[in-house]
Amino acid sequence: MLTGARVRACLAAVAVAGPLAACAAPSPASDNPAGVIISTPGQPSEFHGTVLVEPYRKPSATFTAMDGRPYRIDRDARRPVVLVFFGYTNCPDVCSTVLADVAAALRPMPPVTRGKVQLLFVTTDPTRDTGPVMAAYLGRFDPSFLGLRAPAEETERVAESMGVAIAGTDPAASGSGYTVTHGAQVVGFGPDDLAHVIWMPGTPVADLRADVERLASSA
């Protein structure tokens, strides 16, 4: 299991590149702070993304949705396929790229399949990302994307339980404001409410679409 210090060191080395598997100890140790074990490179898989050898359940923490209502991912995210992404609206590049790729993957799907998928955006910057701010930001990509926020400490706890590290803030290169260093993988939950696959930034849109459709096909 990675310690908090090692997580921060790994993030510093890879910036916001994706899953923390690149910083993992050799098998059979876990690949990230949550103790999540992922498939090794070259291991046969039906998915293009990285398969979790030990799937985990949706988190039960309570967030506030961008419309102001309480929202628990395990209870309220009821579509068969739920995609969870941790990011923030002031992210300089990675977050918008990932969200645009997810939107592009979902857009051509048949309505029946598309209706089975929900994208949840969990902000890593709850101070600046109010409900209206998230609604305006996410609406640029897909109006069905739902923004969630919670106190920073709770968000970090939930993220760590899902194998996503949030390493804190740094002054922005522009000299104004700050950036938030965080893991940028998308976590995919299937109809059984278990996380089965993760996709790192740069996953081809066609691969992402095929994987999400595969998850949806079992619903």
Secondary structure, DSSP 8 states (H G I E B T S, - for coil): ---HHHHHHHHHHHTT-S-GGGG--STTS-SSTT---B--TT---SSSSEEBSS--B----EEEETTS-EEEHHHH--SSEEEEEEE-TT-SSHHHHHHHHHHHHHTTS-HHHHTTEEEEEEES-TTT--HHHHHHHHHTT-TT-EEEE--HHHHHHHHHHTT--EEEEEE-TTSSSEEEEE---EEEE-TTSBEEEEE-TT--HHHHHHHHHHHHHT-
